[in-house]
């Protein structure tokens, strides 16, 4: 990958990729400080994980009765 980036990466300003730290490190090493964005799959996955964690915390605070009977 390093060879590919060195050969074709001169005009690259932005990279959209997954979350692999080794890939990110390789891109930074070869291309320098450019904009790195998350791909749509990983972006949505992190949002889902965050919402799931908050939902679990709220449900623990509510207790079983409020969770099951939907009494607020």
VOGU-3710 file (C-alpha; in Angstrom, 3 decimals, decimal comma):
1> xxxxxxxxxx> 0,000/0,000/0,000  2,867/2,344/0,795  4,215/1,977/-2,747  0,757/2,642/-4,215  0,283/5,763/-2,106  3,754/7,028/-2,981  3,095/6,480/-6,695  -0,486/7,795/-6,961  -1,007/9,921/-3,856  0,530/13,260/-4,873
11> xxxxxxxxxx> -2,816/14,940/-5,578  -4,793/13,381/-2,727  -6,264/15,949/-0,313  -8,746/13,791/1,594  -9,082/10,100/2,452  -12,300/8,400/3,568  -11,605/5,070/5,230  -12,354/2,656/8,027  -10,886/2,786/11,507  -7,820/0,559/11,187
21> xxxxxxxxxx> -5,003/2,381/13,043  -2,271/0,759/10,906  -3,897/1,954/7,680  -4,357/5,445/9,117  -0,725/5,518/10,215  0,446/4,431/6,750  -1,658/7,111/5,058  -0,341/9,811/7,406  3,252/8,618/6,974  3,154/8,722/3,178
31> xxxxxxxxxx> 0,728/11,581/2,517  1,277/13,810/5,535  -1,377/15,824/7,326  -4,399/15,542/5,069  -8,087/15,271/5,985  -9,084/11,763/7,042  -12,805/11,028/7,302  -14,716/7,982/8,467  -16,624/5,927/5,947  -20,397/5,781/6,287
41> xxxxxxxxxx> -20,477/2,293/7,798  -18,121/3,125/10,664  -19,726/6,521/11,244  -23,156/4,906/11,662  -21,728/2,098/13,777  -20,220/4,544/16,297  -23,505/6,450/16,517  -25,375/3,167/17,119  -22,897/2,086/19,821  -23,228/5,445/21,583
51> xxxxxxxxxx> -27,020/5,358/21,512  -27,053/1,748/22,704  -24,801/2,610/25,649  -26,966/5,578/26,689  -30,131/3,483/26,310  -28,666/0,804/28,582  -27,732/3,368/31,225  -31,220/4,910/31,187  -32,883/1,499/31,417  -30,770/0,629/34,482
61> xxxxxxxxxx> -31,904/3,853/36,159  -35,590/3,202/35,392  -35,809/-0,251/36,879  -37,798/-3,185/35,512  -41,319/-1,817/36,110  -40,831/1,380/34,101  -38,902/-0,462/31,396  -41,541/-3,145/30,830  -44,742/-1,177/31,509  -43,618/2,051/29,817
71> xx> -44,726/4,134/32,802  -43,048/7,507/32,951
//
